[in-house]
Amino acid sequence: MDGIPPDTPPAAAPDRALTLQARNSAAFWAATAKSRGHEVIRRRGFLAALGDERAGTRFLLQEPGLDAGELEELTELARRASGPVDAEDPFSATDLGHLGMRNWQMPVMLREPAPVAAPAMDVVRARTGQELQDAERMVIAGFELDRFEPYRPAELFPEALTEQPGVEVFLAVLDGRAAGACVTVVDDGIGSFYWVGTPAEFRSRGVGRAVMLGALAPMAHLTTTLTASRLGRPLYESLGFTAVGDSTWWASK
């Protein structure tokens, strides 16, 4: 098991977890947009990554409530979007119902620094173009991302993504085959997880746990956050994550 270095930062108060998740999500989507050559807009209350007709536009709410000007600007950006529109509000404080989008909630979870067990299969950092393509395919299949079909290599995870500060892509390998993937981001001393995906054919074989453990190991000394699906929550709880609030997600389709 990986130990905790002596310079471990102090634990984050649970009531700060929503802000930590909001800030890290903004860092992740800004890095993703930059790696794809897409525009990023930063405001006090939100960050917008303006993508194309397949990647879409994503809003990351940064404060528990937008002022009138920010809401008006977000609304106009959403209406001008050339593709799907998605928004994440970790604070569940901003009503975007006027945009005609469906919404649902998922728990924001927090893990304090703690040792991490070794994964039961190989988990590697995706560095080469082929490894990143394998990770893309795992995530596209695992999340059923129809918007990225037909598949175009390096569209979801451009090689430039892993050149962004703090971003890592991890790939789980089972019996010599790519079986699952995830992305981690370390920003301002906080780690977080994105796109923890396993295709249906590899589920119930410990792949999700393995890729989480492999990705957690380099961040064992950090406070980490994630937003969990309802089905994924039991796995994350078994790895030491605790639910601290509900994030509201909005999607145009």
NORWO-V557893 format. One record per backbone hydrogen bond with DSSP energy under -0.5 kcal/mol. CO is the residue of the C=O (numbers start at 1). NH is the residue of the N-H. E is the energy in kcal/mol with one decimal. If there is no record, write none. Layout:
# NORWO-V557893
co;nh;e
CO;NH;E
CO;NH;E
This chain:
# NORWO-V557893
co;nh;e
2;116;-0.7
3;5;-0.6
5;8;-1.4
13;16;-2.4
14;17;-1.7
16;20;-2.4
17;21;-2.7
18;22;-2.3
19;23;-2.6
20;24;-2.4
21;25;-2.7
22;26;-1.9
23;27;-1.9
24;28;-2.5
25;29;-2.7
26;30;-2.1
27;31;-2.1
28;32;-2.5
29;33;-2.5
30;34;-2.5
31;35;-2.3
32;36;-1.3
33;37;-0.7
33;38;-3.0
34;37;-1.0
39;50;-2.8
41;48;-2.8
45;62;-3.0
45;63;-1.0
46;43;-2.5
47;60;-2.9
48;41;-2.7
48;50;-0.6
49;51;-1.0
49;58;-2.2
50;39;-0.9
52;56;-2.4
56;51;-0.9
57;86;-2.6
58;49;-2.7
59;61;-0.6
59;88;-2.4
60;47;-1.8
63;65;-2.4
67;71;-2.5
68;72;-2.1
69;73;-2.3
70;74;-2.9
71;75;-2.4
72;76;-2.1
73;77;-2.5
74;78;-2.5
75;79;-2.2
76;80;-1.5
77;81;-0.6
78;81;-0.8
84;57;-2.8
85;252;-2.4
86;59;-2.5
87;250;-2.7
88;61;-2.8
89;92;-1.6
89;248;-2.5
93;95;-0.5
94;96;-0.7
96;99;-2.0
96;101;-0.6
97;100;-1.9
102;251;-2.2
104;249;-3.0
106;247;-3.4
107;228;-2.7
108;244;-2.9
108;245;-0.9
109;226;-1.6
110;242;-2.5
111;224;-2.6
116;2;-1.7
122;173;-2.8
124;171;-2.8
125;127;-0.7
128;132;-2.4
129;133;-2.0
130;134;-2.5
131;135;-2.3
132;136;-2.5
133;137;-2.4
134;138;-1.9
135;139;-2.2
136;140;-3.1
137;141;-2.2
138;142;-2.6
139;143;-2.6
140;144;-0.5
140;145;-2.1
144;146;-1.9
145;148;-1.9
146;149;-1.9
152;155;-1.4
158;161;-2.1
158;162;-0.5
159;162;-0.7
160;163;-1.0
161;164;-1.6
164;167;-1.8
166;186;-1.7
168;184;-2.7
169;126;-3.4
170;182;-1.8
171;124;-2.7
172;179;-2.9
172;180;-1.0
173;122;-0.8
174;177;-1.7
177;174;-2.9
180;172;-2.8
181;197;-2.4
182;170;-3.0
183;194;-2.7
184;168;-2.4
185;187;-0.6
185;192;-1.5
187;190;-1.6
189;223;-0.5
190;187;-2.6
191;225;-2.0
192;185;-2.1
194;183;-3.1
195;197;-1.3
197;181;-2.2
199;202;-1.9
200;203;-1.3
202;205;-0.7
202;207;-0.5
206;210;-2.0
207;211;-2.8
208;212;-1.9
209;213;-2.6
210;214;-2.8
211;215;-1.8
212;216;-2.4
213;217;-1.8
214;218;-0.5
216;219;-2.0
217;220;-1.3
219;222;-2.3
220;114;-1.4
221;9;-0.6
223;191;-2.3
224;111;-2.9
225;193;-1.3
226;109;-3.2
226;228;-0.5
229;233;-1.4
232;235;-0.5
232;236;-1.9
233;237;-2.6
234;238;-1.9
235;239;-0.8
236;239;-0.6
236;241;-2.4
237;240;-1.6
242;110;-2.5
245;108;-3.1
247;106;-2.3
247;249;-0.5
248;89;-2.7
249;104;-1.8
250;87;-2.4
251;102;-1.9
